[in-house]
Amino acid sequence: MTPAFAWPADEVRRVGHRVVDTIAEYLTSLPDGPVFRPVPPASAERWQSDTLPAEGVSVDVLLDALARDVLPFPFGNGHPRFYGWVNSPPAPIGIFAEAIAAAMNPSVAGGNHAAVYVERQVVRWIATMVGYPPSAMGLLVSGTSTAALTALAVARHAACGRRGWDVRARGLQGLEQRLLLYKGAEGHACHQKAAEVLGLGSAAVRNVPSDDALRIDPGALDAMLEADLSAGHLPVAVVATAGTVNTGAIDPLAAIADVCERRGVWLHVDGAYGGPAVVLEECRDLIAPLARADSVAIDPHKWMYAPVDAGLVLVRGGEAMRDAFSLVPPYLRTDGDVHGVQGLPWFSEYGIEQTRPFRALKVWLTLRAFGRDGFRALFAHDVALARHLAARLRARPDFEVWEPQGLSIVCFRYLPPDADCAGGAVDDLNRAVLSEVQLGGTAFVSSTTLAGRFWLRACIVNPLAAEQDIDALVDAVAAAGRVAAGARPRAPLGERRD
Ligand SMILES: *Cc1c(COP(=O)(O)O)cnc(C)c1O
């Protein structure tokens, strides 16, 4: 028998209450469990071999299965001692926003319905936050990777158009000039992916040298652009970063904007992680020049605590976005029917997606729940904890901290005074520390490569974290360091150690 599709109101309420209880139990019990534990091999086997059952089952059976097989094995973010990568816990209101958005289930391609206005407002609020003018346009997308692809497609269209080449009609087939993309050596790899997808090829990505603080050297950028322009190449864009993923470094955005303006090249700023920190007094001067960029990417699903996924692409001259993507010829555009069925110009004319989710609801509710000052306090909390961590580690003889420490990221290495510093021994030691810490369950950090060396990396985008959690991290890495240095085998998974 086919199960009923529609649920009576009582059933919606009964299941809803069970789900809310499940969420409440999950959130409140998280801090007592390990930050991370891998999916057990036997369970992983089953996931990969089970086939789709022919018959449906009751929702209660499903919720039991969720509690047993899914909820106990999270990614790790959401725990007060998770400091891996740039992944935050969700703002609680965002969790419920997801359910409400799904209940409405609109396509936000366009049309005259509330979700369109919610997204327009989110775009305008964040555009205003970064200092963009009212002519800016933007879209919520899956994340900064898609935001970068979208922005760089607009940049490519504009750059080719200025040379009289219609890249939408002709692609890159037969184009004689070489298209180039410039990014800092510390810029995120998603820009290389975008260059590949956009037909530039990864060989067309120029890595601009960094200074000692791992920021783009604007002089080196200028020299590269000058050489490439005089060789007849076509620079598509320069990508600068406000808050690199490795160390939280902020590229000298004002100097880079000067270079781009002088050379007539599109500037895209990757503010995936650090962009929102423009509201922090102490960061404003460094980050605010992103208002001069032609496009900006920001991830509300990172430091703004909206549940995944929520990325934002902003383009300062909104019409350039429409020119790069719209399939509606100008004479058919519906801009005159703002209060009719069609509503405002459709989002689908400004980007890649047609059917688009109601991502904006969780971002809008999160923005409204905290307000600008609330966010400021949340960022300040994370930055203060990062400084606390750096200070704790600097004070110890058995750790080295990467300087300068940036935003809410701390890179560090276990380096006891008697360590064997030959070759890659310290790198190997820290690789062992990383695995010990990650599987130990007390705290979670990630790693990176800086100046050719292996470093541990803590990124604190976590309002649930408190100083004692950071202290517990220090104890856990120090203990892991001693274990790794002595090459003693680690205790079995899940077992807590002192
Ligand atoms: C996370 C991140 C990206 C990639 O963004 P996604 O949302 O994962 O697609 C790019 N740049 C920086 C600086 C990031 O932190």
The ligand as a Tripos MOL2 file, in Angstrom:
@<TRIPOS>MOLECULE
LIG
   15    15     1     0     0
SMALL
NO_CHARGES

@<TRIPOS>ATOM
      1 C1         35.8060   28.5530    2.7640 C.3       1 LIG1
      2 C2         36.5790   29.4630    1.9270 C.ar      1 LIG1
      3 C3         36.4600   29.4160    0.5470 C.ar      1 LIG1
      4 C4         35.5950   28.3930   -0.1630 C.3       1 LIG1
      5 O1         34.2490   28.6380    0.1350 O.3       1 LIG1
      6 P1         33.1130   27.5130    0.1400 P.3       1 LIG1
      7 O2         31.9820   28.1550    0.8420 O.co2     1 LIG1
      8 O3         33.6870   26.3440    0.8880 O.co2     1 LIG1
      9 O4         32.8100   27.1650   -1.2600 O.co2     1 LIG1
     10 C5         37.1750   30.3320   -0.1840 C.ar      1 LIG1
     11 N1         37.9590   31.2420    0.4140 N.ar      1 LIG1
     12 C6         38.1020   31.3150    1.7430 C.ar      1 LIG1
     13 C7         38.9820   32.3730    2.3400 C.3       1 LIG1
     14 C8         37.4070   30.4270    2.5510 C.ar      1 LIG1
     15 O5         37.5210   30.5140    3.8840 O.3       1 LIG1
@<TRIPOS>BOND
     1     1     2 1
     2     2     3 ar
     3     2    14 ar
     4     3     4 1
     5     3    10 ar
     6     4     5 1
     7     5     6 1
     8     6     7 2
     9     6     8 1
    10     6     9 1
    11    10    11 ar
    12    11    12 ar
    13    12    13 1
    14    12    14 ar
    15    14    15 1
@<TRIPOS>SUBSTRUCTURE
     1 LIG1         1 GROUP 0 **** ****
